Amino acid sequence: MSRQKMKRVLIIEAQMKQYRPPFYARLYESLRSEGLQLRVAYSGPAQEELAKQDNCELPREYGLKVKGSWFFGKRMLYQPLLREIHSADLVISDQANRLVLTHYLLLLSRMGIKRVAFWGHGENKQGSSSFFLGRYQKRTLHWVTWWFAYTAGAAEYLRRQGVPESKITVVQNSVDTRQISESLQSFDANARAALRASMGIPAAAPVGIFVGTLQKIKSLPLLLKACWRIREKAKDFHLLVVGGGPEEEQIRESARGDTRVHFTGPKFGEEKAKLLGIADLFLLPGAVGLAILDAFAAGLPLVTTRVAIHGPEMEYFEQHVNGVMTAHDVDAYAAAAIRLFRNPEELCVLQEGARSSARKYSIEAMAENFRKGIGRCLAGPQRGGLRAAWRGEERAS
């Protein structure tokens, strides 16, 4: 099939994170083998995102970086993609009120002009900025042609809201867990001991690791306080903190005053894998997202707390199978970690459970789910009826 005759799929992202390129590389190849052309458009990070140091770029073969413009106090992002949208056969976008193009795409979809799909959670668990926006977001769930739901739980929410199951694909949102697993296969006991020694960590010391964005929703103060409580029972306990973000200074301050707190800044690829490889537990007391898969790929049980703001990937967690969840309390959280450090057999069972979970959620499976969903969406009819959608008349279809 000639390039001119290829159907075009456009995916729009606000920015490109380090964990996404492996997924897009696989999706590009699988779509190309079926005569479909993929284009992924994105912008550079906003100023406040730069501290995270977790952005990257895609190959020009299928990546399109455009300059984004922020408005209304950086609450709305506009990306100049009208030409790309109009030439695409299917446009897939994040379900985000902050993206100006989201609202334009909704209208195109409901007027039957363009096939549009949303990719996301469906439900806003962290709350809307206003009652109107929350109601608007729920109403417009039905306006798009297709849904790529992050997880089975996200799909169930959409079904409860009346979105037909026939227009939902569960993608099982993931990261490249195989890369971490393969990096650790050649990371033997001697290499682990050498890395620990280079950081001033004894070979037998219990180690917890946090990997993620350093922001308020991660409950970093609770993590640091729990660290001190853990030391009351395990005096040689060390904490690794890997990441960057707006709450970075408090971690730096702790590391300056305590040689058993190690702040590395953001790390990716093999460097991140090796840091995961010298830890025993993955400690994340706040909002859990895709980092749970980093933990499982390295065979690390997750120790977290009950909070309402976990991401949809928290569905991959199983209590006492691949981790432990406690009350959002310093004493309870520290006690859970101490118990695991003191009971190697229980820790070993959870570590094996984590490795088993990593095999279930792969980026290869995610790309295949996406490919199938795109094919089904393109094969189906475009639907219209803006007025009917607002009144909820399509919910039973």
GUVO-56804 format. One record per residue: x, y, z of N, C-alpha, C in turn; residue in one letter. Coordinates in steps of 0.02 Angstrom, whole numbers, padded with zeros to 5 digits, always signed. Example, Ala and Ser with C-alpha at 12.3 -4.5 7.8 and 13.67 -1.06 7.14 Angstrom:
<recs>
+00660-00284+00390+00615-00225+00390+00660-00165+00390A;+00642-00112+00354+00684-00053+00357+00645+00002+00394S;
</recs>
This chain:
<recs>
+00042-00059+00000+00000+00000+00000+00044+00062+00000M;+00027+00110-00043+00069+00170-00047+00058+00214+00013S;+00107+00257+00026+00103+00301+00084+00043+00348+00079R;+00026+00369+00016-00029+00415+00007-00096+00384+00026Q;-00101+00318+00019-00164+00284+00032-00170+00261+00104K;-00119+00268+00143-00121+00246+00212-00171+00287+00253M;-00209+00254+00295-00250+00290+00343-00204+00318+00397K;-00220+00378+00420-00176+00413+00467-00206+00415+00537R;-00166+00397+00585-00186+00399+00656-00143+00452+00690V;-00176+00500+00721-00141+00553+00757-00154+00546+00832L;-00100+00542+00871-00106+00542+00944-00077+00608+00970I;-00115+00641+01014-00094+00706+01040-00078+00699+01114I;-00017+00719+01133+00005+00721+01203+00024+00792+01220E;+00014+00811+01283+00036+00878+01305+00112+00882+01303A;+00146+00829+01326+00219+00825+01327+00239+00752+01322Q;+00302+00740+01309+00326+00672+01301+00369+00651+01360M;+00344+00602+01398+00380+00578+01456+00428+00521+01438K;+00478+00511+01479+00530+00461+01465+00503+00390+01458Q;+00448+00374+01491+00423+00306+01489+00382+00289+01427Y;+00365+00339+01385+00321+00326+01328+00355+00303+01263R;+00416+00326+01245+00445+00307+01181+00446+00232+01164P;+00462+00187+01212+00461+00116+01194+00392+00093+01170P;+00339+00120+01201+00271+00103+01180+00258+00128+01110F;+00275+00191+01096+00261+00219+01030+00302+00184+00975Y;+00362+00164+00991+00403+00128+00942+00369+00063+00921A;+00342+00027+00970+00308-00036+00955+00242-00024+00918R;+00205+00027+00940+00141+00042+00907+00152+00064+00835L;+00203+00105+00823+00218+00128+00756+00231+00069+00709Y;+00271+00022+00731+00288-00036+00689+00227-00080+00676E;+00187-00092+00728+00129-00136+00719+00076-00104+00675S;+00067-00039+00680+00018-00005+00636+00043-00002+00564L;+00108+00010+00556+00136+00013+00488+00128-00053+00452R;+00134-00108+00489+00127-00174+00457+00056-00185+00432S;+00009-00145+00456-00061-00151+00434-00081-00094+00388E;-00032-00056+00365-00047-00002+00318-00074+00060+00350G;-00058+00071+00414-00081+00130+00450-00021+00174+00468L;-00029+00239+00460+00025+00286+00474+00013+00319+00542Q;+00061+00314+00587+00055+00345+00653+00093+00410+00656L;+00062+00460+00687+00095+00524+00701+00080+00541+00774R;+00131+00556+00813+00122+00573+00883+00145+00646+00893V;+00097+00689+00909+00112+00760+00918+00117+00776+00992A;+00164+00819+01009+00175+00838+01079+00212+00904+01082Y;+00213+00934+01141+00248+00997+01152+00301+00988+01206S;+00343+01039+01214+00392+01038+01268+00358+01048+01335G;+00391+01032+01390+00361+01038+01456+00352+01111+01477P;+00301+01124+01518+00293+01189+01548+00351+01201+01597A;+00362+01263+01615+00419+01282+01657+00421+01241+01722Q;+00362+01232+01754+00360+01196+01817+00375+01121+01809E;+00371+01096+01747+00385+01025+01735+00460+01012+01724E;+00498+01064+01710+00568+01055+01693+00608+01023+01749L;+00589+01038+01813+00627+01012+01870+00624+00936+01874A;+00572+00906+01845+00566+00834+01848+00617+00798+01804K;+00641+00834+01752+00692+00807+01707+00674+00739+01678Q;+00610+00731+01662+00588+00666+01636+00555+00671+01568D;+00572+00723+01531+00545+00731+01463+00596+00708+01411N;+00571+00693+01351+00614+00670+01297+00581+00687+01231C;+00611+00663+01176+00583+00675+01110+00577+00609+01072E;+00531+00608+01024+00521+00549+00982+00558+00556+00916L;+00573+00502+00882+00603+00506+00815+00557+00544+00767P;+00587+00581+00722+00548+00621+00675+00507+00577+00628R;+00524+00514+00623+00488+00468+00580+00414+00467+00597E;+00398+00473+00662+00328+00473+00682+00313+00525+00737Y;+00363+00558+00762+00353+00609+00813+00348+00679+00783G;+00305+00721+00811+00297+00790+00788+00295+00836+00849L;+00350+00870+00862+00352+00916+00918+00331+00985+00894K;+00281+01014+00929+00255+01080+00911+00259+01126+00972V;+00262+01189+00960+00266+01237+01014+00197+01246+01046K;+00192+01235+01110+00129+01243+01145+00124+01313+01176G;+00063+01339+01178+00052+01406+01207+00003+01399+01266S;+00025+01424+01324-00016+01421+01384-00055+01485+01394W;-00118+01478+01418-00161+01535+01430-00193+01529+01498F;-00223+01585+01521-00260+01587+01584-00219+01560+01643F;-00160+01591+01651-00118+01571+01707-00093+01500+01701G;-00078+01480+01639-00051+01413+01625-00101+01357+01643K;-00166+01374+01637-00217+01324+01649-00242+01292+01584R;-00228+01323+01527-00251+01297+01463-00192+01295+01414M;-00186+01240+01377-00132+01231+01329-00160+01226+01259L;-00135+01268+01214-00154+01263+01144-00094+01239+01103Y;-00106+01189+01060-00055+01163+01015-00078+01172+00943Q;-00037+01200+00900-00057+01215+00830-00058+01152+00787P;-00113+01115+00792-00117+01050+00758-00179+01043+00714L;-00210+01099+00695-00272+01095+00657-00262+01059+00591L;-00207+01072+00556-00194+01039+00492-00186+00964+00502R;-00149+00946+00553-00138+00875+00567-00204+00840+00584E;-00246+00874+00624-00310+00846+00643-00354+00834+00582I;-00358+00883+00539-00402+00879+00481-00380+00826+00431H;-00316+00810+00429-00291+00760+00381-00290+00689+00411S;-00305+00683+00475-00303+00617+00508-00370+00581+00500A;-00368+00515+00497-00428+00474+00496-00453+00459+00566D;-00408+00461+00614-00426+00451+00685-00379+00494+00727L;-00409+00531+00773-00370+00572+00820-00381+00545+00890V;-00326+00530+00925-00329+00504+00994-00297+00556+01039I;-00334+00577+01091-00310+00630+01135-00323+00612+01208S;-00284+00643+01251-00297+00638+01322-00364+00671+01338D;-00400+00642+01386-00463+00673+01409-00444+00725+01461Q;-00430+00786+01439-00405+00838+01484-00435+00905+01467A;-00470+00935+01515-00500+01000+01504-00448+01054+01490N;-00386+01043+01513-00335+01094+01505-00310+01100+01432R;-00325+01050+01391-00304+01051+01322-00359+01083+01279L;-00344+01141+01249-00393+01177+01209-00421+01132+01154V;-00377+01093+01123-00399+01051+01067-00448+00996+01087L;-00448+00978+01151-00495+00927+01175-00567+00948+01159T;-00582+01010+01172-00651+01034+01164-00669+01040+01090H;-00621+01059+01049-00630+01062+00977-00643+00992+00949Y;-00603+00944+00972-00610+00875+00949-00677+00845+00969L;-00701+00862+01029-00766+00838+01050-00821+00859+01002L;-00819+00922+00982-00869+00946+00935-00864+00912+00868L;-00803+00903+00843-00794+00869+00779-00822+00798+00782L;-00811+00764+00838-00833+00696+00846-00909+00692+00847S;-00941+00733+00887-01013+00729+00896-01052+00755+00835R;-01019+00795+00794-01051+00818+00732-01039+00768+00675M;-01003+00714+00690-00991+00663+00640-00939+00682+00588G;-00898+00732+00603-00848+00756+00555-00783+00717+00561I;-00766+00694+00620-00701+00663+00632-00707+00606+00683K;-00672+00551+00670-00667+00499+00721-00618+00523+00774R;-00642+00525+00836-00601+00549+00892-00605+00498+00949V;-00548+00482+00978-00546+00437+01035-00512+00471+01094A;-00534+00455+01153-00501+00478+01214-00459+00420+01242F;-00404+00439+01273-00360+00391+01306-00350+00415+01377W;-00374+00377+01425-00367+00402+01494-00404+00362+01545G;-00417+00396+01602-00447+00364+01661-00523+00362+01657H;-00552+00410+01621-00625+00418+01622-00648+00457+01682G;-00628+00436+01742-00648+00468+01804-00592+00513+01829E;-00611+00572+01853-00562+00618+01882-00561+00608+01957N;-00516+00566+01982-00515+00548+02053-00486+00603+02097K;-00450+00650+02067-00421+00704+02106-00465+00766+02108Q;-00525+00760+02081-00573+00814+02087-00567+00866+02032G;-00625+00895+02014-00626+00946+01962-00617+01014+01993S;-00597+01063+01951-00588+01130+01976-00655+01164+01989S;-00709+01138+01961-00775+01168+01972-00829+01116+01959S;-00889+01130+01985-00946+01086+01973-00961+01083+01899F;-00959+01139+01865-00975+01142+01794-00927+01097+01754F;-00861+01102+01766-00814+01062+01728-00822+00988+01741L;-00838+00971+01804-00849+00901+01820-00910+00873+01783G;-00963+00912+01781-01024+00892+01746-01012+00888+01670R;-00976+00937+01645-00959+00939+01574-00918+00878+01555Y;-00870+00860+01597-00827+00803+01582-00867+00738+01580Q;-00914+00730+01627-00955+00670+01627-01000+00667+01567K;-01031+00723+01550-01077+00725+01493-01041+00707+01428R;-00981+00731+01421-00946+00722+01357-00911+00655+01350T;-00916+00612+01401-00889+00544+01395-00918+00509+01334L;-00980+00527+01316-01016+00493+01262-01005+00525+01194H;-00969+00579+01193-00963+00616+01130-00910+00586+01083W;-00863+00551+01111-00809+00526+01068-00828+00460+01034V;-00793+00444+00981-00806+00383+00943-00783+00321+00980T;-00728+00328+01018-00696+00270+01050-00662+00290+01114W;-00652+00240+01157-00615+00251+01220-00558+00201+01225W;-00498+00225+01241-00442+00183+01261-00433+00192+01336F;-00462+00146+01375-00462+00151+01448-00396+00125+01476A;-00367+00162+01523-00303+00143+01552-00305+00072+01579Y;-00358+00056+01617-00362-00008+01652-00433-00036+01648T;-00441-00097+01674-00508-00127+01676-00554-00087+01721A;-00527-00059+01775-00567-00018+01820-00591+00046+01786G;-00549+00076+01745-00569+00136+01707-00625+00118+01658A;-00620+00060+01627-00672+00037+01580-00738+00026+01616A;-00734-00003+01676-00795-00015+01715-00829+00051+01733E;-00790+00102+01750-00818+00169+01765-00855+00195+01703Y;-00824+00188+01644-00856+00213+01583-00921+00176+01569L;-00922+00110+01581-00984+00072+01571-01038+00095+01618R;-01019+00110+01681-01069+00134+01729-01098+00201+01708R;-01059+00240+01672-01082+00304+01648-01122+00298+01583Q;-01130+00237+01558-01171+00226+01499-01132+00221+01434G;-01066+00222+01436-01027+00214+01375-01032+00141+01354V;-01053+00127+01291-01060+00057+01270-00993+00019+01273P;-00996-00043+01296-00936-00084+01301-00904-00094+01232E;-00946-00092+01179-00922-00104+01111-00876-00049+01086S;-00872+00008+01121-00827+00062+01099-00773+00078+01151K;-00755+00026+01191-00703+00033+01242-00649-00019+01230I;-00586+00002+01229-00529-00043+01229-00490-00034+01294T;-00479-00088+01330-00437-00086+01391-00365-00096+01369V;-00322-00046+01380-00254-00051+01356-00205-00079+01408V;-00225-00080+01472-00180-00100+01526-00116-00059+01524Q;-00122+00004+01543-00068+00052+01541-00005+00024+01573N;+00052+00031+01539+00113+00000+01563+00174+00041+01544S;+00231+00019+01568+00296+00045+01548+00339-00014+01525V;+00399+00000+01504+00442-00053+01477+00474-00093+01534D;+00434-00137+01564+00459-00177+01620+00513-00226+01599T;+00512-00247+01537+00562-00295+01513+00632-00265+01515R;+00638-00200+01501+00703-00167+01503+00733-00171+01573Q;+00692-00159+01624+00717-00163+01693+00737-00235+01709I;+00693-00282+01692+00707-00353+01707+00771-00376+01674S;+00781-00359+01610+00840-00380+01574+00903-00348+01601E;+00898-00285+01622+00956-00251+01651+00978-00285+01715S;+00930-00310+01754+00946-00340+01818+00970-00412+01812L;+00957-00444+01755+00979-00513+01746+01055-00519+01748Q;+01089-00468+01723+01162-00469+01722+01192-00431+01781S;+01149-00408+01826+01171-00369+01885+01177-00417+01943F;+01235-00450+01948+01243-00503+01997+01258-00476+02067D;+01266-00523+02114+01276-00505+02185+01338-00462+02194A;+01392-00477+02158+01453-00437+02164+01442-00366+02140N;+01406-00358+02084+01392-00292+02058+01347-00253+02106A;+01299-00287+02136+01255-00255+02185+01295-00230+02245R;+01339-00273+02270+01379-00255+02328+01425-00196+02312A;+01452-00195+02251+01496-00141+02230+01459-00075+02226A;+01398-00076+02199+01360-00014+02195+01340+00010+02264L;+01320-00036+02307+01304-00017+02376+01365+00015+02410R;+01422-00016+02402+01483+00010+02433+01500+00079+02408A;+01489+00091+02343+01505+00156+02315+01461+00211+02343S;+01402+00191+02370+01355+00240+02399+01359+00241+02475M;+01404+00201+02503+01411+00199+02575+01357+00158+02609G;+01330+00107+02574+01277+00065+02602+01307-00005+02615I;+01305-00029+02677+01331-00096+02692+01295-00150+02651P;+01330-00204+02636+01303-00256+02593+01239-00287+02620A;+01234-00293+02687+01176-00326+02717+01123-00277+02744A;+01132-00213+02733+01085-00163+02760+01018-00166+02724A;+00963-00160+02762+00897-00157+02729+00890-00090+02693P;+00864-00092+02631+00860-00032+02590+00789-00025+02562V;+00762+00035+02569+00699+00053+02537+00713+00103+02482G;+00672+00103+02429+00683+00149+02374+00617+00182+02355I;+00620+00247+02341+00565+00285+02313+00586+00306+02243F;+00544+00294+02192+00557+00317+02125+00494+00353+02100V;+00502+00415+02081+00444+00451+02056+00454+00527+02058G;+00401+00562+02040+00403+00635+02041+00399+00659+02113T;+00442+00706+02131+00443+00732+02199+00392+00788+02205L;+00330+00769+02221+00276+00817+02226+00232+00800+02286Q;+00189+00846+02304+00150+00841+02366+00109+00777+02370K;+00079+00756+02315+00034+00698+02318+00071+00633+02333I;+00137+00634+02332+00175+00573+02348+00187+00564+02423K;+00165+00612+02464+00172+00607+02537+00244+00597+02559S;+00288+00639+02534+00358+00634+02552+00373+00647+02625L;+00339+00695+02658+00351+00705+02730+00337+00641+02770P;+00283+00606+02752+00268+00543+02787+00323+00492+02775L;+00348+00489+02714+00402+00443+02697+00464+00456+02740L;+00483+00519+02746+00543+00536+02785+00534+00523+02859L;+00475+00538+02885+00462+00524+02957+00462+00449+02969K;+00432+00411+02923+00432+00339+02930+00503+00310+02928A;+00545+00341+02888+00614+00321+02883+00648+00324+02952C;+00636+00378+02988+00665+00385+03055+00637+00333+03103W;+00572+00317+03097+00541+00266+03140+00570+00197+03125R;+00580+00183+03062+00609+00119+03043+00677+00109+03075I;+00715+00163+03078+00782+00160+03106+00782+00143+03181R;+00727+00154+03214+00723+00137+03285+00729+00061+03295E;+00709+00023+03244+00712-00050+03247+00766-00079+03200K;+00781-00042+03148+00832-00064+03100+00880-00006+03088A;+00930-00001+03132+00972+00058+03134+01014+00068+03070K;+01026+00015+03032+01066+00021+02971+01023+00030+02909D;+00959+00047+02918+00914+00057+02861+00935+00118+02820F;+00935+00109+02753+00951+00163+02706+00892+00175+02660H;+00883+00238+02641+00829+00257+02595+00859+00289+02532L;+00838+00263+02473+00857+00293+02409+00798+00332+02383L;+00809+00393+02361+00757+00434+02331+00779+00452+02260V;+00741+00427+02211+00758+00437+02140+00703+00477+02106V;+00719+00535+02081+00669+00576+02047+00684+00650+02055G;+00640+00691+02026+00646+00763+02032+00577+00793+02034G;+00573+00857+02052+00508+00890+02055+00506+00946+02105G;+00447+00976+02115+00441+01036+02156+00457+01026+02230P;+00453+00965+02255+00468+00952+02326+00539+00927+02336E;+00581+00940+02288+00649+00913+02289+00692+00939+02347E;+00682+01001+02366+00725+01033+02415+00722+00998+02483E;+00662+00975+02503+00657+00942+02568+00695+00876+02568Q;+00698+00843+02510+00737+00781+02505+00812+00797+02507I;+00831+00849+02472+00902+00869+02473+00923+00887+02544R;+00881+00922+02580+00896+00941+02649+00905+00880+02694E;+00861+00831+02686+00867+00770+02725+00931+00733+02709S;+00948+00730+02644+01009+00695+02623+01072+00730+02648A;+01069+00797+02651+01128+00834+02677+01141+00819+02751R;+01087+00808+02788+01095+00797+02860+01095+00725+02881G;+01090+00679+02834+01085+00608+02851+01119+00567+02797D;+01173+00534+02813+01210+00495+02763+01174+00432+02742T;+01119+00416+02776+01080+00356+02757+01020+00372+02713R;+01013+00435+02696+00964+00455+02645+01004+00475+02582V;+00991+00441+02527+01029+00451+02466+00984+00480+02411H;+00995+00542+02394+00956+00574+02341+00996+00573+02277F;+00969+00542+02225+01007+00534+02162+00984+00581+02106T;+00925+00613+02116+00896+00650+02060+00863+00602+02012G;+00837+00625+01956+00804+00580+01907+00854+00533+01875P;+00836+00470+01869+00876+00420+01835+00831+00378+01789K;+00858+00356+01733+00818+00318+01685+00859+00259+01658F;+00823+00214+01625+00857+00158+01593+00895+00114+01641G;+00957+00096+01621+00997+00050+01660+01017+00079+01728E;+01028+00145+01731+01046+00176+01795+00989+00167+01846E;+00928+00179+01824+00871+00170+01869+00863+00097+01889K;+00872+00052+01840+00864-00020+01854+00913-00043+01907A;+00975-00020+01904+01026-00041+01953+01011-00015+02023K;+00984+00046+02027+00965+00072+02093+00907+00031+02122L;+00860+00013+02079+00806-00032+02102+00835-00099+02124L;+00887-00120+02090+00917-00186+02103+00952-00192+02170G;+00969-00136+02202+01002-00141+02268+00954-00129+02326I;+00889-00123+02310+00839-00110+02362+00802-00174+02380A;+00767-00172+02436+00727-00229+02459+00652-00215+02455D;+00633-00151+02464+00563-00130+02463+00555-00067+02422L;+00497-00059+02392+00479+00003+02356+00432+00042+02402F;+00454+00100+02425+00416+00139+02474+00384+00199+02440L;+00317+00199+02437+00281+00254+02406+00215+00263+02445L;+00216+00305+02497+00157+00311+02539+00100+00353+02509P;+00115+00393+02457+00064+00435+02427+00036+00405+02364G;+00016+00448+02317-00018+00427+02256+00026+00380+02214A;+00000+00322+02198+00036+00271+02159+00011+00275+02087V;+00058+00276+02039+00042+00275+01969+00082+00221+01935G;+00112+00238+01878+00150+00189+01839+00213+00164+01875L;+00235+00200+01927+00294+00178+01963+00285+00109+01993A;+00223+00088+02003+00211+00021+02030+00241-00033+01985I;+00244-00019+01920+00271-00068+01873+00347-00070+01875L;+00379-00013+01890+00451-00013+01902+00468-00059+01960D;+00427-00052+02013+00438-00093+02073+00432-00167+02056A;+00378-00186+02024+00366-00257+02009+00419-00285+01962F;+00440-00245+01912+00491-00269+01865+00556-00285+01900A;+00570-00249+01955+00631-00262+01993+00620-00312+02049A;+00560-00340+02054+00545-00388+02106+00540-00357+02175G;+00516-00295+02178+00511-00259+02242+00437-00252+02262L;+00419-00276+02321+00351-00265+02345+00339-00191+02358P;+00278-00169+02344+00259-00099+02357+00230-00093+02427L;+00254-00044+02464+00225-00027+02529+00194+00042+02521V;+00127+00046+02527+00092+00108+02515+00038+00118+02569T;-00004+00169+02560-00056+00184+02609-00123+00193+02575T;-00176+00192+02614-00244+00202+02588-00257+00277+02579R;-00256+00299+02517-00273+00368+02500-00319+00366+02439V;-00358+00418+02430-00409+00418+02377-00381+00439+02309A;-00317+00459+02307-00291+00489+02246-00243+00444+02208I;-00244+00379+02223-00203+00333+02184-00225+00334+02111H;-00176+00324+02066-00191+00319+01995-00224+00253+01979G;-00250+00245+01918-00284+00182+01900-00238+00121+01902P;-00173+00132+01895-00126+00076+01897-00124+00042+01966E;-00153+00074+02016-00157+00043+02082-00199-00022+02079M;-00237-00031+02026-00274-00093+02017-00228-00153+02013E;-00165-00142+01995-00118-00198+01988-00093-00222+02057Y;-00107-00184+02109-00085-00201+02176-00130-00254+02206F;-00099-00303+02241-00136-00354+02277-00107-00359+02348E;-00150-00346+02396-00128-00346+02466-00100-00414+02487Q;-00039-00413+02515-00004-00472+02540+00013-00522+02484H;+00009-00499+02421+00031-00539+02364+00091-00506+02331V;+00085-00442+02315+00142-00405+02286+00157-00341+02324N;+00128-00335+02384+00142-00277+02425+00098-00273+02486G;+00105-00217+02521+00067-00206+02583+00039-00135+02583V;-00024-00129+02602-00055-00063+02609-00075-00052+02682M;-00059+00007+02708-00075+00023+02777-00117+00086+02781T;-00137+00104+02841-00170+00169+02851-00120+00224+02834A;-00146+00283+02817-00102+00340+02800-00076+00370+02865H;-00031+00333+02896-00007+00349+02963+00066+00328+02968D;+00107+00371+02997+00179+00359+03001+00194+00294+03038V;+00163+00284+03097+00178+00225+03137+00159+00160+03101D;+00099+00161+03071+00075+00101+03036+00119+00085+02976A;+00138+00138+02940+00179+00129+02880+00249+00102+02899Y;+00279+00132+02949+00346+00109+02970+00343+00038+02996A;+00290+00022+03033+00283-00046+03061+00280-00099+03007A;+00246-00083+02951+00241-00131+02896+00310-00145+02866A;+00349-00093+02856+00416-00102+02828+00461-00140+02876A;+00458-00123+02940+00498-00158+02990+00482-00232+02992I;+00416-00248+02989+00396-00319+02991+00426-00358+02933R;+00427-00328+02874+00455-00362+02815+00530-00370+02820L;+00564-00319+02845+00636-00325+02854+00654-00379+02905F;+00612-00387+02955+00625-00436+03008+00603-00507+02989R;+00563-00513+02936+00538-00579+02915+00557-00592+02843N;+00618-00617+02831+00643-00628+02763+00598-00674+02722P;+00567-00724+02754+00525-00770+02716+00464-00734+02688E;+00432-00692+02729+00374-00654+02706+00395-00605+02651E;+00452-00573+02659+00477-00527+02609+00490-00563+02543L;+00519-00623+02547+00534-00663+02487+00470-00681+02449C;+00417-00699+02485+00353-00715+02453+00326-00655+02415V;+00329-00596+02446+00304-00536+02414+00347-00516+02354L;+00412-00527+02359+00457-00512+02303+00440-00556+02243Q;+00426-00619+02255+00407-00664+02200+00339-00643+02172E;+00294-00621+02216+00229-00596+02192+00236-00535+02149G;+00283-00492+02166+00296-00432+02125+00322-00452+02056A;+00369-00498+02054+00396-00520+01989+00342-00553+01946R;+00298-00591+01978+00243-00622+01941+00196-00570+01912S;+00183-00517+01950+00139-00463+01926+00170-00427+01867S;+00235-00419+01867+00269-00384+01812+00258-00419+01746A;+00252-00486+01749+00243-00524+01687+00173-00514+01657R;+00126-00492+01698+00057-00483+01675+00048-00418+01636K;+00088-00367+01653+00076-00300+01626+00137-00277+01587Y;+00137-00292+01522+00195-00276+01481+00178-00223+01430S;+00229-00188+01406+00218-00137+01355+00201-00169+01288I;+00223-00231+01278+00205-00267+01216+00130-00280+01214E;+00102-00302+01271+00030-00314+01274-00009-00248+01265A;+00016-00195+01295-00016-00130+01288-00019-00107+01216M;+00037-00113+01180+00038-00093+01110-00009-00136+01068A;-00013-00201+01083-00058-00245+01045-00131-00227+01059E;-00147-00212+01122-00215-00191+01138-00234-00127+01101N;-00186-00080+01099-00198-00017+01064-00209-00029+00989F;-00167-00072+00960-00173-00087+00888-00242-00115+00872R;-00265-00162+00912-00330-00192+00900-00386-00141+00907K;-00381-00098+00957-00432-00046+00968-00435+00003+00910G;-00377+00022+00884-00375+00068+00827-00408+00036+00767I;-00393-00027+00755-00423-00062+00698-00499-00065+00704G;-00524-00081+00763-00597-00085+00773-00629-00016+00765R;-00596+00035+00791-00624+00103+00786-00628+00125+00713C;-00575+00114+00675-00575+00135+00605-00624+00095+00562L;-00638+00034+00583-00684-00009+00545-00757+00009+00558A;-00770+00043+00614-00839+00059+00632-00862+00125+00601G;-00927+00141+00607-00954+00202+00579-00940+00263+00623P;-00939+00321+00593-00937+00383+00631-01008+00398+00654Q;-01014+00426+00714-01080+00439+00741-01088+00513+00755R;-01148+00538+00747-01162+00609+00759-01215+00616+00812G;-01241+00676+00816-01295+00688+00864-01274+00723+00926G;-01248+00784+00921-01226+00821+00980-01282+00831+01030L;-01340+00849+01005-01397+00861+01049-01418+00797+01085R;-01419+00742+01048-01439+00678+01078-01389+00656+01130A;-01324+00667+01117-01273+00646+01165-01280+00685+01230A;-01293+00750+01225-01300+00791+01285-01359+00768+01327W;-01412+00747+01293-01472+00724+01329-01467+00651+01352R;-01411+00618+01334-01399+00551+01356-01438+00498+01319G;-01461+00513+01257-01503+00467+01221-01465+00409+01191E;-01397+00413+01190-01358+00358+01161-01333+00309+01213E;-01350+00319+01275-01320+00278+01328-01338+00205+01322R;-01396+00190+01295-01416+00120+01290-01395+00087+01225A;-01363+00125+01180-01344+00098+01115-01285+00052+01119S;
</recs>
